[in-house]
Amino acid sequence: MQSPSQPLTRLFTDHPASVGESYGQHMGFALRFALWLLVAAGAALIHALLPFAFERTASRIVARLYARTANRGAH
């Protein structure tokens, strides 16, 4: 018999497990990913105002993030 909390627990563990991580590992990965997205957004914003600044920074960050996530969970 399943406990009432099991479906709630699965909400937090199913996806991380699908990419081979624990909840904590997945949270760390996602927080680092979010930080780098903020850095890329900042560089893009500055580039919009000053086109000579950060000419390729945002696109390099996004490409690196994509490379790290493109095949996650593929078994």
mmCIF file of the N, C-alpha and C atoms, coordinates in Angstrom:
data_MODEL
# 
_entry.id   MODEL 
# 
loop_
_atom_site.group_PDB 
_atom_site.id 
_atom_site.type_symbol 
_atom_site.label_atom_id 
_atom_site.label_alt_id 
_atom_site.label_comp_id 
_atom_site.label_asym_id 
_atom_site.label_entity_id 
_atom_site.label_seq_id 
_atom_site.pdbx_PDB_ins_code 
_atom_site.Cartn_x 
_atom_site.Cartn_y 
_atom_site.Cartn_z 
_atom_site.occupancy 
_atom_site.B_iso_or_equiv 
_atom_site.pdbx_formal_charge 
_atom_site.auth_seq_id 
_atom_site.auth_comp_id 
_atom_site.auth_asym_id 
_atom_site.auth_atom_id 
_atom_site.pdbx_PDB_model_num 
ATOM 1   N N  . MET A 1 1  ? 0.838  -1.184 0.000   1.00 0.00 ? 1  MET A N  1 
ATOM 2   C CA . MET A 1 1  ? 0.000  0.000  0.000   1.00 0.00 ? 1  MET A CA 1 
ATOM 3   C C  . MET A 1 1  ? 0.882  1.246  0.000   1.00 0.00 ? 1  MET A C  1 
ATOM 4   N N  . GLN A 1 2  ? 0.538  2.224  -0.841  1.00 0.00 ? 2  GLN A N  1 
ATOM 5   C CA . GLN A 1 2  ? 1.299  3.455  -0.920  1.00 0.00 ? 2  GLN A CA 1 
ATOM 6   C C  . GLN A 1 2  ? 0.888  4.417  0.176   1.00 0.00 ? 2  GLN A C  1 
ATOM 7   N N  . SER A 1 3  ? 1.875  5.095  0.727   1.00 0.00 ? 3  SER A N  1 
ATOM 8   C CA . SER A 1 3  ? 1.541  6.111  1.720   1.00 0.00 ? 3  SER A CA 1 
ATOM 9   C C  . SER A 1 3  ? 1.040  7.353  0.999   1.00 0.00 ? 3  SER A C  1 
ATOM 10  N N  . PRO A 1 4  ? 0.228  8.169  1.656   1.00 0.00 ? 4  PRO A N  1 
ATOM 11  C CA . PRO A 1 4  ? -0.304 9.370  1.011   1.00 0.00 ? 4  PRO A CA 1 
ATOM 12  C C  . PRO A 1 4  ? 0.782  10.346 0.564   1.00 0.00 ? 4  PRO A C  1 
ATOM 13  N N  . SER A 1 5  ? 1.938  10.326 1.215   1.00 0.00 ? 5  SER A N  1 
ATOM 14  C CA . SER A 1 5  ? 2.991  11.272 0.843   1.00 0.00 ? 5  SER A CA 1 
ATOM 15  C C  . SER A 1 5  ? 3.812  10.808 -0.359  1.00 0.00 ? 5  SER A C  1 
ATOM 16  N N  . GLN A 1 6  ? 3.700  9.550  -0.742  1.00 0.00 ? 6  GLN A N  1 
ATOM 17  C CA . GLN A 1 6  ? 4.521  9.038  -1.838  1.00 0.00 ? 6  GLN A CA 1 
ATOM 18  C C  . GLN A 1 6  ? 4.291  9.786  -3.156  1.00 0.00 ? 6  GLN A C  1 
ATOM 19  N N  . PRO A 1 7  ? 3.042  10.049 -3.585  1.00 0.00 ? 7  PRO A N  1 
ATOM 20  C CA . PRO A 1 7  ? 2.885  10.805 -4.831  1.00 0.00 ? 7  PRO A CA 1 
ATOM 21  C C  . PRO A 1 7  ? 3.517  12.201 -4.749  1.00 0.00 ? 7  PRO A C  1 
ATOM 22  N N  . LEU A 1 8  ? 3.453  12.835 -3.578  1.00 0.00 ? 8  LEU A N  1 
ATOM 23  C CA . LEU A 1 8  ? 4.072  14.143 -3.413  1.00 0.00 ? 8  LEU A CA 1 
ATOM 24  C C  . LEU A 1 8  ? 5.589  14.028 -3.503  1.00 0.00 ? 8  LEU A C  1 
ATOM 25  N N  . THR A 1 9  ? 6.160  13.032 -2.888  1.00 0.00 ? 9  THR A N  1 
ATOM 26  C CA . THR A 1 9  ? 7.600  12.815 -2.940  1.00 0.00 ? 9  THR A CA 1 
ATOM 27  C C  . THR A 1 9  ? 8.048  12.589 -4.376  1.00 0.00 ? 9  THR A C  1 
ATOM 28  N N  . ARG A 1 10 ? 7.284  11.841 -5.130  1.00 0.00 ? 10 ARG A N  1 
ATOM 29  C CA . ARG A 1 10 ? 7.635  11.543 -6.515  1.00 0.00 ? 10 ARG A CA 1 
ATOM 30  C C  . ARG A 1 10 ? 7.688  12.805 -7.371  1.00 0.00 ? 10 ARG A C  1 
ATOM 31  N N  . LEU A 1 11 ? 6.893  13.813 -7.033  1.00 0.00 ? 11 LEU A N  1 
ATOM 32  C CA . LEU A 1 11 ? 6.946  15.076 -7.773  1.00 0.00 ? 11 LEU A CA 1 
ATOM 33  C C  . LEU A 1 11 ? 8.346  15.686 -7.719  1.00 0.00 ? 11 LEU A C  1 
ATOM 34  N N  . PHE A 1 12 ? 9.045  15.437 -6.614  1.00 0.00 ? 12 PHE A N  1 
ATOM 35  C CA . PHE A 1 12 ? 10.375 16.004 -6.417  1.00 0.00 ? 12 PHE A CA 1 
ATOM 36  C C  . PHE A 1 12 ? 11.508 15.070 -6.838  1.00 0.00 ? 12 PHE A C  1 
ATOM 37  N N  . THR A 1 13 ? 11.214 13.805 -7.054  1.00 0.00 ? 13 THR A N  1 
ATOM 38  C CA . THR A 1 13 ? 12.293 12.850 -7.324  1.00 0.00 ? 13 THR A CA 1 
ATOM 39  C C  . THR A 1 13 ? 12.243 12.209 -8.704  1.00 0.00 ? 13 THR A C  1 
ATOM 40  N N  . ASP A 1 14 ? 11.090 12.137 -9.330  1.00 0.00 ? 14 ASP A N  1 
ATOM 41  C CA . ASP A 1 14 ? 10.991 11.442 -10.626 1.00 0.00 ? 14 ASP A CA 1 
ATOM 42  C C  . ASP A 1 14 ? 11.858 12.095 -11.706 1.00 0.00 ? 14 ASP A C  1 
ATOM 43  N N  . HIS A 1 15 ? 11.723 13.387 -11.898 1.00 0.00 ? 15 HIS A N  1 
ATOM 44  C CA . HIS A 1 15 ? 12.511 14.043 -12.948 1.00 0.00 ? 15 HIS A CA 1 
ATOM 45  C C  . HIS A 1 15 ? 14.011 13.991 -12.657 1.00 0.00 ? 15 HIS A C  1 
ATOM 46  N N  . PRO A 1 16 ? 14.468 14.361 -11.463 1.00 0.00 ? 16 PRO A N  1 
ATOM 47  C CA . PRO A 1 16 ? 15.913 14.234 -11.212 1.00 0.00 ? 16 PRO A CA 1 
ATOM 48  C C  . PRO A 1 16 ? 16.425 12.807 -11.479 1.00 0.00 ? 16 PRO A C  1 
ATOM 49  N N  . ALA A 1 17 ? 15.655 11.822 -11.075 1.00 0.00 ? 17 ALA A N  1 
ATOM 50  C CA . ALA A 1 17 ? 16.065 10.431 -11.309 1.00 0.00 ? 17 ALA A CA 1 
ATOM 51  C C  . ALA A 1 17 ? 16.152 10.126 -12.797 1.00 0.00 ? 17 ALA A C  1 
ATOM 52  N N  . SER A 1 18 ? 15.302 10.748 -13.601 1.00 0.00 ? 18 SER A N  1 
ATOM 53  C CA . SER A 1 18 ? 15.300 10.485 -15.046 1.00 0.00 ? 18 SER A CA 1 
ATOM 54  C C  . SER A 1 18 ? 16.575 10.981 -15.725 1.00 0.00 ? 18 SER A C  1 
ATOM 55  N N  . VAL A 1 19 ? 17.303 11.883 -15.070 1.00 0.00 ? 19 VAL A N  1 
ATOM 56  C CA . VAL A 1 19 ? 18.583 12.342 -15.610 1.00 0.00 ? 19 VAL A CA 1 
ATOM 57  C C  . VAL A 1 19 ? 19.749 11.854 -14.752 1.00 0.00 ? 19 VAL A C  1 
ATOM 58  N N  . GLY A 1 20 ? 19.469 10.865 -13.906 1.00 0.00 ? 20 GLY A N  1 
ATOM 59  C CA . GLY A 1 20 ? 20.509 10.223 -13.122 1.00 0.00 ? 20 GLY A CA 1 
ATOM 60  C C  . GLY A 1 20 ? 21.023 11.036 -11.946 1.00 0.00 ? 20 GLY A C  1 
ATOM 61  N N  . GLU A 1 21 ? 20.156 11.842 -11.343 1.00 0.00 ? 21 GLU A N  1 
ATOM 62  C CA . GLU A 1 21 ? 20.572 12.685 -10.229 1.00 0.00 ? 21 GLU A CA 1 
ATOM 63  C C  . GLU A 1 21 ? 19.618 12.539 -9.057  1.00 0.00 ? 21 GLU A C  1 
ATOM 64  N N  . SER A 1 22 ? 20.130 12.881 -7.889  1.00 0.00 ? 22 SER A N  1 
ATOM 65  C CA . SER A 1 22 ? 19.265 12.991 -6.714  1.00 0.00 ? 22 SER A CA 1 
ATOM 66  C C  . SER A 1 22 ? 18.594 14.360 -6.759  1.00 0.00 ? 22 SER A C  1 
ATOM 67  N N  . TYR A 1 23 ? 17.674 14.574 -5.841  1.00 0.00 ? 23 TYR A N  1 
ATOM 68  C CA . TYR A 1 23 ? 17.012 15.886 -5.769  1.00 0.00 ? 23 TYR A CA 1 
ATOM 69  C C  . TYR A 1 23 ? 18.045 16.991 -5.528  1.00 0.00 ? 23 TYR A C  1 
ATOM 70  N N  . GLY A 1 24 ? 18.944 16.785 -4.587  1.00 0.00 ? 24 GLY A N  1 
ATOM 71  C CA . GLY A 1 24 ? 19.959 17.791 -4.271  1.00 0.00 ? 24 GLY A CA 1 
ATOM 72  C C  . GLY A 1 24 ? 20.910 18.063 -5.429  1.00 0.00 ? 24 GLY A C  1 
ATOM 73  N N  . GLN A 1 25 ? 21.340 17.010 -6.102  1.00 0.00 ? 25 GLN A N  1 
ATOM 74  C CA . GLN A 1 25 ? 22.221 17.179 -7.254  1.00 0.00 ? 25 GLN A CA 1 
ATOM 75  C C  . GLN A 1 25 ? 21.515 17.970 -8.351  1.00 0.00 ? 25 GLN A C  1 
ATOM 76  N N  . HIS A 1 26 ? 20.256 17.622 -8.577  1.00 0.00 ? 26 HIS A N  1 
ATOM 77  C CA . HIS A 1 26 ? 19.494 18.307 -9.618  1.00 0.00 ? 26 HIS A CA 1 
ATOM 78  C C  . HIS A 1 26 ? 19.270 19.776 -9.264  1.00 0.00 ? 26 HIS A C  1 
ATOM 79  N N  . MET A 1 27 ? 18.999 20.044 -8.001  1.00 0.00 ? 27 MET A N  1 
ATOM 80  C CA . MET A 1 27 ? 18.811 21.422 -7.570  1.00 0.00 ? 27 MET A CA 1 
ATOM 81  C C  . MET A 1 27 ? 20.091 22.225 -7.796  1.00 0.00 ? 27 MET A C  1 
ATOM 82  N N  . GLY A 1 28 ? 21.239 21.653 -7.446  1.00 0.00 ? 28 GLY A N  1 
ATOM 83  C CA . GLY A 1 28 ? 22.504 22.337 -7.668  1.00 0.00 ? 28 GLY A CA 1 
ATOM 84  C C  . GLY A 1 28 ? 22.748 22.620 -9.138  1.00 0.00 ? 28 GLY A C  1 
ATOM 85  N N  . PHE A 1 29 ? 22.502 21.627 -9.994  1.00 0.00 ? 29 PHE A N  1 
ATOM 86  C CA . PHE A 1 29 ? 22.675 21.804 -11.436 1.00 0.00 ? 29 PHE A CA 1 
ATOM 87  C C  . PHE A 1 29 ? 21.758 22.910 -11.943 1.00 0.00 ? 29 PHE A C  1 
ATOM 88  N N  . ALA A 1 30 ? 20.494 22.867 -11.541 1.00 0.00 ? 30 ALA A N  1 
ATOM 89  C CA . ALA A 1 30 ? 19.517 23.851 -12.017 1.00 0.00 ? 30 ALA A CA 1 
ATOM 90  C C  . ALA A 1 30 ? 19.850 25.257 -11.523 1.00 0.00 ? 30 ALA A C  1 
ATOM 91  N N  . LEU A 1 31 ? 20.345 25.375 -10.298 1.00 0.00 ? 31 LEU A N  1 
ATOM 92  C CA . LEU A 1 31 ? 20.713 26.698 -9.776  1.00 0.00 ? 31 LEU A CA 1 
ATOM 93  C C  . LEU A 1 31 ? 21.922 27.261 -10.520 1.00 0.00 ? 31 LEU A C  1 
ATOM 94  N N  . ARG A 1 32 ? 22.917 26.421 -10.794 1.00 0.00 ? 32 ARG A N  1 
ATOM 95  C CA . ARG A 1 32 ? 24.064 26.885 -11.586 1.00 0.00 ? 32 ARG A CA 1 
ATOM 96  C C  . ARG A 1 32 ? 23.629 27.276 -12.993 1.00 0.00 ? 32 ARG A C  1 
ATOM 97  N N  . PHE A 1 33 ? 22.743 26.490 -13.574 1.00 0.00 ? 33 PHE A N  1 
ATOM 98  C CA . PHE A 1 33 ? 22.214 26.782 -14.908 1.00 0.00 ? 33 PHE A CA 1 
ATOM 99  C C  . PHE A 1 33 ? 21.516 28.142 -14.893 1.00 0.00 ? 33 PHE A C  1 
ATOM 100 N N  . ALA A 1 34 ? 20.678 28.382 -13.886 1.00 0.00 ? 34 ALA A N  1 
ATOM 101 C CA . ALA A 1 34 ? 19.965 29.651 -13.773 1.00 0.00 ? 34 ALA A CA 1 
ATOM 102 C C  . ALA A 1 34 ? 20.930 30.817 -13.603 1.00 0.00 ? 34 ALA A C  1 
ATOM 103 N N  . LEU A 1 35 ? 21.977 30.628 -12.819 1.00 0.00 ? 35 LEU A N  1 
ATOM 104 C CA . LEU A 1 35 ? 22.969 31.683 -12.630 1.00 0.00 ? 35 LEU A CA 1 
ATOM 105 C C  . LEU A 1 35 ? 23.624 32.044 -13.957 1.00 0.00 ? 35 LEU A C  1 
ATOM 106 N N  . TRP A 1 36 ? 24.031 31.036 -14.720 1.00 0.00 ? 36 TRP A N  1 
ATOM 107 C CA . TRP A 1 36 ? 24.659 31.306 -16.011 1.00 0.00 ? 36 TRP A CA 1 
ATOM 108 C C  . TRP A 1 36 ? 23.682 31.958 -16.987 1.00 0.00 ? 36 TRP A C  1 
ATOM 109 N N  . LEU A 1 37 ? 22.396 31.605 -16.912 1.00 0.00 ? 37 LEU A N  1 
ATOM 110 C CA . LEU A 1 37 ? 21.405 32.281 -17.755 1.00 0.00 ? 37 LEU A CA 1 
ATOM 111 C C  . LEU A 1 37 ? 21.285 33.755 -17.380 1.00 0.00 ? 37 LEU A C  1 
ATOM 112 N N  . LEU A 1 38 ? 21.358 34.050 -16.087 1.00 0.00 ? 38 LEU A N  1 
ATOM 113 C CA . LEU A 1 38 ? 21.325 35.450 -15.645 1.00 0.00 ? 38 LEU A CA 1 
ATOM 114 C C  . LEU A 1 38 ? 22.554 36.206 -16.148 1.00 0.00 ? 38 LEU A C  1 
ATOM 115 N N  . VAL A 1 39 ? 23.712 35.566 -16.095 1.00 0.00 ? 39 VAL A N  1 
ATOM 116 C CA . VAL A 1 39 ? 24.933 36.194 -16.613 1.00 0.00 ? 39 VAL A CA 1 
ATOM 117 C C  . VAL A 1 39 ? 24.779 36.465 -18.111 1.00 0.00 ? 39 VAL A C  1 
ATOM 118 N N  . ALA A 1 40 ? 24.264 35.494 -18.853 1.00 0.00 ? 40 ALA A N  1 
ATOM 119 C CA . ALA A 1 40 ? 24.061 35.662 -20.296 1.00 0.00 ? 40 ALA A CA 1 
ATOM 120 C C  . ALA A 1 40 ? 23.059 36.785 -20.574 1.00 0.00 ? 40 ALA A C  1 
ATOM 121 N N  . ALA A 1 41 ? 21.988 36.838 -19.794 1.00 0.00 ? 41 ALA A N  1 
ATOM 122 C CA . ALA A 1 41 ? 20.995 37.899 -19.973 1.00 0.00 ? 41 ALA A CA 1 
ATOM 123 C C  . ALA A 1 41 ? 21.613 39.265 -19.699 1.00 0.00 ? 41 ALA A C  1 
ATOM 124 N N  . GLY A 1 42 ? 22.419 39.369 -18.662 1.00 0.00 ? 42 GLY A N  1 
ATOM 125 C CA . GLY A 1 42 ? 23.091 40.634 -18.363 1.00 0.00 ? 42 GLY A CA 1 
ATOM 126 C C  . GLY A 1 42 ? 24.013 41.059 -19.489 1.00 0.00 ? 42 GLY A C  1 
ATOM 127 N N  . ALA A 1 43 ? 24.783 40.115 -20.016 1.00 0.00 ? 43 ALA A N  1 
ATOM 128 C CA . ALA A 1 43 ? 25.683 40.422 -21.125 1.00 0.00 ? 43 ALA A CA 1 
ATOM 129 C C  . ALA A 1 43 ? 24.893 40.861 -22.355 1.00 0.00 ? 43 ALA A C  1 
ATOM 130 N N  . ALA A 1 44 ? 23.781 40.192 -22.611 1.00 0.00 ? 44 ALA A N  1 
ATOM 131 C CA . ALA A 1 44 ? 22.947 40.562 -23.767 1.00 0.00 ? 44 ALA A CA 1 
ATOM 132 C C  . ALA A 1 44 ? 22.338 41.949 -23.582 1.00 0.00 ? 44 ALA A C  1 
ATOM 133 N N  . LEU A 1 45 ? 21.921 42.260 -22.372 1.00 0.00 ? 45 LEU A N  1 
ATOM 134 C CA . LEU A 1 45 ? 21.353 43.577 -22.094 1.00 0.00 ? 45 LEU A CA 1 
ATOM 135 C C  . LEU A 1 45 ? 22.395 44.670 -22.298 1.00 0.00 ? 45 LEU A C  1 
ATOM 136 N N  . ILE A 1 46 ? 23.588 44.456 -21.765 1.00 0.00 ? 46 ILE A N  1 
ATOM 137 C CA . ILE A 1 46 ? 24.650 45.444 -21.962 1.00 0.00 ? 46 ILE A CA 1 
ATOM 138 C C  . ILE A 1 46 ? 25.004 45.553 -23.440 1.00 0.00 ? 46 ILE A C  1 
ATOM 139 N N  . HIS A 1 47 ? 25.054 44.416 -24.132 1.00 0.00 ? 47 HIS A N  1 
ATOM 140 C CA . HIS A 1 47 ? 25.358 44.419 -25.564 1.00 0.00 ? 47 HIS A CA 1 
ATOM 141 C C  . HIS A 1 47 ? 24.300 45.193 -26.358 1.00 0.00 ? 47 HIS A C  1 
ATOM 142 N N  . ALA A 1 48 ? 23.054 45.100 -25.940 1.00 0.00 ? 48 ALA A N  1 
ATOM 143 C CA . ALA A 1 48 ? 21.984 45.833 -26.633 1.00 0.00 ? 48 ALA A CA 1 
ATOM 144 C C  . ALA A 1 48 ? 22.221 47.341 -26.559 1.00 0.00 ? 48 ALA A C  1 
ATOM 145 N N  . LEU A 1 49 ? 22.726 47.791 -25.435 1.00 0.00 ? 49 LEU A N  1 
ATOM 146 C CA . LEU A 1 49 ? 22.975 49.219 -25.240 1.00 0.00 ? 49 LEU A CA 1 
ATOM 147 C C  . LEU A 1 49 ? 24.335 49.655 -25.792 1.00 0.00 ? 49 LEU A C  1 
ATOM 148 N N  . LEU A 1 50 ? 25.308 48.777 -25.676 1.00 0.00 ? 50 LEU A N  1 
ATOM 149 C CA . LEU A 1 50 ? 26.677 49.063 -26.110 1.00 0.00 ? 50 LEU A CA 1 
ATOM 150 C C  . LEU A 1 50 ? 27.129 47.926 -27.035 1.00 0.00 ? 50 LEU A C  1 
ATOM 151 N N  . PRO A 1 51 ? 26.797 48.011 -28.319 1.00 0.00 ? 51 PRO A N  1 
ATOM 152 C CA . PRO A 1 51 ? 27.016 46.886 -29.230 1.00 0.00 ? 51 PRO A CA 1 
ATOM 153 C C  . PRO A 1 51 ? 28.460 46.399 -29.328 1.00 0.00 ? 51 PRO A C  1 
ATOM 154 N N  . PHE A 1 52 ? 29.407 47.216 -28.928 1.00 0.00 ? 52 PHE A N  1 
ATOM 155 C CA . PHE A 1 52 ? 30.812 46.804 -28.966 1.00 0.00 ? 52 PHE A CA 1 
ATOM 156 C C  . PHE A 1 52 ? 31.198 45.945 -27.767 1.00 0.00 ? 52 PHE A C  1 
ATOM 157 N N  . ALA A 1 53 ? 30.338 45.894 -26.759 1.00 0.00 ? 53 ALA A N  1 
ATOM 158 C CA . ALA A 1 53 ? 30.641 45.137 -25.535 1.00 0.00 ? 53 ALA A CA 1 
ATOM 159 C C  . ALA A 1 53 ? 29.988 43.761 -25.576 1.00 0.00 ? 53 ALA A C  1 
ATOM 160 N N  . PHE A 1 54 ? 30.679 42.778 -25.078 1.00 0.00 ? 54 PHE A N  1 
ATOM 161 C CA . PHE A 1 54 ? 30.139 41.415 -24.941 1.00 0.00 ? 54 PHE A CA 1 
ATOM 162 C C  . PHE A 1 54 ? 29.530 40.891 -26.242 1.00 0.00 ? 54 PHE A C  1 
ATOM 163 N N  . GLU A 1 55 ? 30.258 41.045 -27.337 1.00 0.00 ? 55 GLU A N  1 
ATOM 164 C CA . GLU A 1 55 ? 29.728 40.702 -28.657 1.00 0.00 ? 55 GLU A CA 1 
ATOM 165 C C  . GLU A 1 55 ? 29.308 39.240 -28.783 1.00 0.00 ? 55 GLU A C  1 
ATOM 166 N N  . ARG A 1 56 ? 30.011 38.339 -28.135 1.00 0.00 ? 56 ARG A N  1 
ATOM 167 C CA . ARG A 1 56 ? 29.688 36.904 -28.273 1.00 0.00 ? 56 ARG A CA 1 
ATOM 168 C C  . ARG A 1 56 ? 29.460 36.208 -26.929 1.00 0.00 ? 56 ARG A C  1 
ATOM 169 N N  . THR A 1 57 ? 29.466 36.956 -25.873 1.00 0.00 ? 57 THR A N  1 
ATOM 170 C CA . THR A 1 57 ? 29.392 36.362 -24.534 1.00 0.00 ? 57 THR A CA 1 
ATOM 171 C C  . THR A 1 57 ? 28.111 35.578 -24.318 1.00 0.00 ? 57 THR A C  1 
ATOM 172 N N  . ALA A 1 58 ? 26.967 36.187 -24.568 1.00 0.00 ? 58 ALA A N  1 
ATOM 173 C CA . ALA A 1 58 ? 25.688 35.512 -24.324 1.00 0.00 ? 58 ALA A CA 1 
ATOM 174 C C  . ALA A 1 58 ? 25.548 34.263 -25.186 1.00 0.00 ? 58 ALA A C  1 
ATOM 175 N N  . SER A 1 59 ? 25.900 34.363 -26.462 1.00 0.00 ? 59 SER A N  1 
ATOM 176 C CA . SER A 1 59 ? 25.756 33.200 -27.341 1.00 0.00 ? 59 SER A CA 1 
ATOM 177 C C  . SER A 1 59 ? 26.699 32.074 -26.943 1.00 0.00 ? 59 SER A C  1 
ATOM 178 N N  . ARG A 1 60 ? 27.920 32.407 -26.478 1.00 0.00 ? 60 ARG A N  1 
ATOM 179 C CA . ARG A 1 60 ? 28.843 31.365 -26.010 1.00 0.00 ? 60 ARG A CA 1 
ATOM 180 C C  . ARG A 1 60 ? 28.302 30.660 -24.777 1.00 0.00 ? 60 ARG A C  1 
ATOM 181 N N  . ILE A 1 61 ? 27.737 31.437 -23.848 1.00 0.00 ? 61 ILE A N  1 
ATOM 182 C CA . ILE A 1 61 ? 27.177 30.840 -22.624 1.00 0.00 ? 61 ILE A CA 1 
ATOM 183 C C  . ILE A 1 61 ? 26.011 29.925 -22.978 1.00 0.00 ? 61 ILE A C  1 
ATOM 184 N N  . VAL A 1 62 ? 25.114 30.391 -23.837 1.00 0.00 ? 62 VAL A N  1 
ATOM 185 C CA . VAL A 1 62 ? 23.949 29.585 -24.217 1.00 0.00 ? 62 VAL A CA 1 
ATOM 186 C C  . VAL A 1 62 ? 24.393 28.316 -24.932 1.00 0.00 ? 62 VAL A C  1 
ATOM 187 N N  . ALA A 1 63 ? 25.373 28.416 -25.811 1.00 0.00 ? 63 ALA A N  1 
ATOM 188 C CA . ALA A 1 63 ? 25.877 27.222 -26.515 1.00 0.00 ? 63 ALA A CA 1 
ATOM 189 C C  . ALA A 1 63 ? 26.466 26.228 -25.530 1.00 0.00 ? 63 ALA A C  1 
ATOM 190 N N  . ARG A 1 64 ? 27.223 26.717 -24.543 1.00 0.00 ? 64 ARG A N  1 
ATOM 191 C CA . ARG A 1 64 ? 27.816 25.825 -23.537 1.00 0.00 ? 64 ARG A CA 1 
ATOM 192 C C  . ARG A 1 64 ? 26.735 25.152 -22.696 1.00 0.00 ? 64 ARG A C  1 
ATOM 193 N N  . LEU A 1 65 ? 25.717 25.920 -22.311 1.00 0.00 ? 65 LEU A N  1 
ATOM 194 C CA . LEU A 1 65 ? 24.625 25.335 -21.530 1.00 0.00 ? 65 LEU A CA 1 
ATOM 195 C C  . LEU A 1 65 ? 23.872 24.290 -22.346 1.00 0.00 ? 65 LEU A C  1 
ATOM 196 N N  . TYR A 1 66 ? 23.628 24.589 -23.617 1.00 0.00 ? 66 TYR A N  1 
ATOM 197 C CA . TYR A 1 66 ? 22.942 23.626 -24.475 1.00 0.00 ? 66 TYR A CA 1 
ATOM 198 C C  . TYR A 1 66 ? 23.750 22.333 -24.586 1.00 0.00 ? 66 TYR A C  1 
ATOM 199 N N  . ALA A 1 67 ? 25.058 22.467 -24.786 1.00 0.00 ? 67 ALA A N  1 
ATOM 200 C CA . ALA A 1 67 ? 25.913 21.285 -24.902 1.00 0.00 ? 67 ALA A CA 1 
ATOM 201 C C  . ALA A 1 67 ? 25.859 20.417 -23.650 1.00 0.00 ? 67 ALA A C  1 
ATOM 202 N N  . ARG A 1 68 ? 25.736 21.061 -22.488 1.00 0.00 ? 68 ARG A N  1 
ATOM 203 C CA . ARG A 1 68 ? 25.686 20.312 -21.214 1.00 0.00 ? 68 ARG A CA 1 
ATOM 204 C C  . ARG A 1 68 ? 24.335 19.640 -20.981 1.00 0.00 ? 68 ARG A C  1 
ATOM 205 N N  . THR A 1 69 ? 23.278 20.113 -21.645 1.00 0.00 ? 69 THR A N  1 
ATOM 206 C CA . THR A 1 69 ? 21.950 19.576 -21.354 1.00 0.00 ? 69 THR A CA 1 
ATOM 207 C C  . THR A 1 69 ? 21.318 18.802 -22.512 1.00 0.00 ? 69 THR A C  1 
ATOM 208 N N  . ALA A 1 70 ? 21.861 18.903 -23.690 1.00 0.00 ? 70 ALA A N  1 
ATOM 209 C CA . ALA A 1 70 ? 21.209 18.331 -24.880 1.00 0.00 ? 70 ALA A CA 1 
ATOM 210 C C  . ALA A 1 70 ? 20.913 16.839 -24.748 1.00 0.00 ? 70 ALA A C  1 
ATOM 211 N N  . ASN A 1 71 ? 21.804 16.085 -24.176 1.00 0.00 ? 71 ASN A N  1 
ATOM 212 C CA . ASN A 1 71 ? 21.614 14.631 -24.123 1.00 0.00 ? 71 ASN A CA 1 
ATOM 213 C C  . ASN A 1 71 ? 21.429 14.110 -22.699 1.00 0.00 ? 71 ASN A C  1 
ATOM 214 N N  . ARG A 1 72 ? 21.101 14.991 -21.765 1.00 0.00 ? 72 ARG A N  1 
ATOM 215 C CA . ARG A 1 72 ? 20.887 14.525 -20.391 1.00 0.00 ? 72 ARG A CA 1 
ATOM 216 C C  . ARG A 1 72 ? 19.682 13.600 -20.352 1.00 0.00 ? 72 ARG A C  1 
ATOM 217 N N  . GLY A 1 73 ? 19.815 12.552 -19.634 1.00 0.00 ? 73 GLY A N  1 
ATOM 218 C CA . GLY A 1 73 ? 18.705 11.624 -19.460 1.00 0.00 ? 73 GLY A CA 1 
ATOM 219 C C  . GLY A 1 73 ? 18.562 10.620 -20.589 1.00 0.00 ? 73 GLY A C  1 
ATOM 220 N N  . ALA A 1 74 ? 19.364 10.766 -21.633 1.00 0.00 ? 74 ALA A N  1 
ATOM 221 C CA . ALA A 1 74 ? 19.321 9.798  -22.743 1.00 0.00 ? 74 ALA A CA 1 
ATOM 222 C C  . ALA A 1 74 ? 20.074 8.547  -22.292 1.00 0.00 ? 74 ALA A C  1 
ATOM 223 N N  . HIS A 1 75 ? 19.385 7.457  -22.163 1.00 0.00 ? 75 HIS A N  1 
ATOM 224 C CA . HIS A 1 75 ? 20.019 6.210  -21.705 1.00 0.00 ? 75 HIS A CA 1 
ATOM 225 C C  . HIS A 1 75 ? 20.066 5.229  -22.835 1.00 0.00 ? 75 HIS A C  1 
# 
